[in-house]
Amino acid sequence: VQLQASGGGLLRPGGSLRLSCAASGSTYYIYKMGWFRQAPGKEREFLAHITWTGGSTLYADSVRGRFTISRDKAKSTAHLQMNSLKPEDTAIYYCAASVRAGDAYNAWGQGTQVTVSS
């Protein structure tokens, strides 16, 4: 499975952005897709995941209530809707998939930059 993330950009605090992650290849075997981010000098942080078949979601405390993960199975695409963005949300955002790997993520997208600044 190959993943292509898109939708990053520069915006002001309080703004909204929707990231997309298009999957290709053996998407039938995807168990879940997740979003992570990594800010300069910080470790990679889990944000949210969604199971591909059932659509169950899980969120990190830091984004619960502001971010929403969804998926469009017909288009093999996952989205991350981000609202009420803050400067501390500035990071490179990555999508990832668990493909026949149990709970582990073994496919990663290339990352998309999100910068929140006034």
C-alpha positions as CSV (number, residue, x, y, z in Angstrom):
1,V,0.0,0.0,0.0
2,Q,1.2,3.5,-0.9
3,L,0.0,6.6,0.8
4,Q,-0.1,10.1,-0.5
5,A,-0.8,12.9,2.0
6,S,-2.0,16.3,0.9
7,G,-3.7,19.5,2.1
8,G,-1.2,21.2,4.3
9,G,-0.6,24.9,4.3
10,L,-0.1,28.1,6.1
11,L,-2.9,29.6,8.1
12,R,-3.8,31.9,11.0
13,P,-4.7,30.7,14.5
14,G,-8.3,29.7,14.7
15,G,-8.5,28.5,11.1
16,S,-9.4,25.2,9.7
17,L,-7.8,22.8,7.3
18,R,-8.5,19.4,5.9
19,L,-5.8,16.9,5.2
20,S,-6.2,14.0,2.9
21,C,-4.4,10.7,2.6
22,A,-5.0,8.7,-0.6
23,A,-4.1,5.0,-0.5
24,S,-3.3,2.9,-3.5
25,G,-2.2,-0.7,-4.0
26,S,-3.6,-3.5,-1.9
27,T,-6.0,-1.3,0.0
28,Y,-8.3,-4.3,0.7
29,Y,-5.8,-5.3,3.4
30,I,-5.9,-2.0,5.3
31,Y,-7.0,-2.5,8.9
32,K,-6.8,1.1,10.1
33,M,-5.4,4.4,9.0
34,G,-3.9,7.0,11.3
35,W,-2.6,10.5,11.4
36,F,0.6,11.6,13.2
37,R,2.6,14.8,13.4
38,Q,6.1,15.8,14.2
39,A,7.1,19.3,15.2
40,P,10.7,20.5,15.1
41,G,12.7,19.1,18.0
42,K,9.8,16.9,19.2
43,E,9.0,13.2,18.9
44,R,6.3,12.0,16.5
45,E,2.9,12.3,18.1
46,F,-0.2,10.1,17.4
47,L,-3.3,12.1,16.6
48,A,-6.1,9.8,15.6
49,H,-6.9,6.6,13.8
50,I,-9.9,5.1,12.1
51,T,-10.6,1.4,11.4
52,W,-11.1,0.9,7.7
53,T,-14.0,-1.5,7.9
54,G,-16.0,-0.4,10.9
55,G,-15.0,3.2,11.1
56,S,-14.2,3.2,14.8
57,T,-12.1,6.2,15.8
58,L,-9.6,7.0,18.5
59,Y,-8.2,10.4,19.3
60,A,-5.3,11.8,21.3
61,D,-6.3,14.0,24.1
62,S,-4.5,16.9,22.5
63,V,-6.8,17.0,19.5
64,R,-10.0,15.5,20.7
65,G,-12.9,17.8,20.0
66,R,-10.9,19.9,17.4
67,F,-9.8,17.2,14.9
68,T,-12.0,14.7,13.2
69,I,-10.8,11.7,11.2
70,S,-12.9,10.1,8.5
71,R,-12.5,7.8,5.6
72,D,-14.1,7.4,2.2
73,K,-13.7,3.7,1.4
74,A,-14.8,4.1,-2.2
75,K,-12.0,6.5,-2.8
76,S,-9.5,4.7,-0.5
77,T,-8.9,8.1,1.2
78,A,-8.7,9.2,4.8
79,H,-9.2,12.7,5.9
80,L,-8.3,14.7,9.0
81,Q,-10.5,17.8,9.5
82,M,-8.7,20.2,11.8
83,N,-10.5,23.1,13.4
84,S,-9.6,25.8,15.8
85,L,-5.9,25.5,14.9
86,K,-3.3,26.8,17.2
87,P,0.4,27.8,16.7
88,E,1.4,24.6,18.6
89,D,-0.3,22.6,15.9
90,T,2.5,23.6,13.6
91,A,4.2,20.4,12.4
92,I,4.7,17.9,9.5
93,Y,1.6,15.7,9.4
94,Y,1.9,12.1,8.3
95,C,-0.7,9.5,7.5
96,A,-0.1,5.9,8.1
97,A,-1.8,2.6,7.6
98,S,-1.8,-0.8,9.2
99,V,-1.7,-3.4,6.4
100,R,-1.9,-7.0,7.5
101,A,0.2,-6.0,10.4
102,G,-2.1,-6.3,13.3
103,D,-2.0,-3.0,15.3
104,A,1.3,-1.8,13.9
105,Y,1.6,0.9,11.2
106,N,3.7,-0.4,8.3
107,A,2.9,2.1,5.5
108,W,3.6,5.8,5.7
109,G,2.9,8.8,3.6
110,Q,5.5,11.5,2.8
111,G,4.2,14.1,5.2
112,T,2.5,17.5,4.6
113,Q,3.5,20.7,6.4
114,V,1.0,22.6,8.4
115,T,2.0,26.0,9.8
116,V,-0.2,28.0,12.0
117,S,1.0,31.5,12.5
118,S,-0.3,35.0,12.9
